[in-house]
């Protein structure tokens, strides 16, 4: 059986990626990261999603500089927006320096050590917030680095980096998630964390817009009381 490391944050994209990999007959091992994010609520979602997928999950706690991102700094506020069309036009305050480089590097080490052949990541460039480490050029470059900088790569057994949702809109991802029977009610997107989504941050706006375009009701909102 093919084996893969899946980066699972607890959001819609990573959850759909996990279920996609399983549909493709991969035995999946999930990694999620506790890096001091304000929305650490997503780690709980990742645990529940991995359990639903019958896939083991490891939570890795790492120390990163906190001051550079609104997701980690207590001194920076997470910006709100009500205009989806403005999203993606600039790198937002929620950018965490080198986050996907760090996550993928951990995944690469685990994959090589455990002899897994693939790494799956839920990166997306259509409905995204302008993060430079979600672009096809970045993923292609990381794949090249993985080939050049690992024993498996030098032995012509390079670990493949897969981003199956890269060019899908949020609505397309949600529709795919429904087909794959992803437990969308367990996913978490809000950058502010807490017990209920804020409905104002970029991640909440993208999620709401995706469900609206897909013609579906967000099942997570049935379980969570809306913040007034």
C-alpha positions, 0 to 999 in steps of 0.5 A: 500500500502507498504511504503518505504524510498529510499536513493536517491543520484542521481546516477545510482544505487540509481535511479534504486533502486527507480524504482525497489521499485516502481515496487514492489508496494511500495509508496516511500519517498526519502531522499538525503543528502547535506553533503558538497560533491564536486559533489553536482551536484548529488542533482539536479539529485536526485530531477529530478529523484524523480519527474520522479518517482512521489515520494516526496524527502527531501534534508537533510543538515548535517555537517560532518568532511570535512578533512577525505575525498577527496569528501569533503576536499578542500585540497584533490584531487579526484584521477583519474584512467584509470584501472578499474581492480584496483578499489576495491582493497583498500579503496579509498580517496573518502571514507566518514567516516560512511556515510552509517551509517549516511544515514541509521540512518536518514532513520530509524528514518524517517521510524519508525516515518512515519510507513514505513516498508522498507528502500531501499539503492542502495549499491553494492559489485560487481563493487564498490570502496572498501567502507566498508559500502557497504558490505553485512556484514555491511547491515546485522549488521545494520538490526540487530541494527535496530531490537534491537534499535527501538520500532518497532523492539522490537514490532516485526515490524522491519523495513527491510533494502533492497539492491536489487542491492547488487550482480549485476554488473554495466552492470546488473544494467544498463540493469535492469534500462533500463527495469524499464525505469529509466531516466538514462540521468538524473543520475550523477556519477562523483565525481568531480561535475561541468557541465560535467563528468571528465571521469577519476575518479573511478565513471566515469570509473565504469559507462563507463565500465558498459555501454560498457559491457551492449552494450549500449550508456550512454544517459547522454553523449548525453546531456553533452559536454565531458570535453577535 
